[in-house]
Amino acid sequence: IIAALPARARARAAGIMAAFSETLRLDLAALGPARSEVIAALAQDPFQPAEAAAALARLREKSMILQATAHQLVTEIARDPEPADRERFAQALYQRAIDGVPLAGLAAPGVLHD
């Protein structure tokens, strides 16, 4: 993703990504337990719709937290480059999305998928 930026912007973007890396890692890691809760709630017998809805709401909350962090990161990186460079950055960002999560391709091994 950073490679889509001109050389003059790459070092700055790398620094911004480094500053966000721990927060992103924690936000991504929080999705696993929330997904597990949804799986357990959906598999429960007898099915409890209220418990499933609550588990899905918790997963949605964790997903929104991750998205907010990713959007802050993207906004910081996009602050300085020229418009054409921002467009290339945006194209690269969403072509590399995994599981619909921008920047997930940059996650450490095992953070998204075990």
SULTAUR-V98847 format. One record per run of one state. SS is the DSSP state (H for helix, E for strand, - for the rest). FROM is the first residue (numbers start at 1). LEN is the number of residues. If there is no record, write none. Layout:
# SULTAUR-V98847
((SS FROM LEN) (SS FROM LEN))
This chain:
# SULTAUR-V98847
((- 1 1) (H 2 3) (- 5 2) (H 7 37) (- 44 5) (H 49 30) (- 79 4) (H 83 13) (- 96 2) (E 98 1) (- 99 2) (E 101 1) (- 102 2) (H 104 3) (- 107 8))
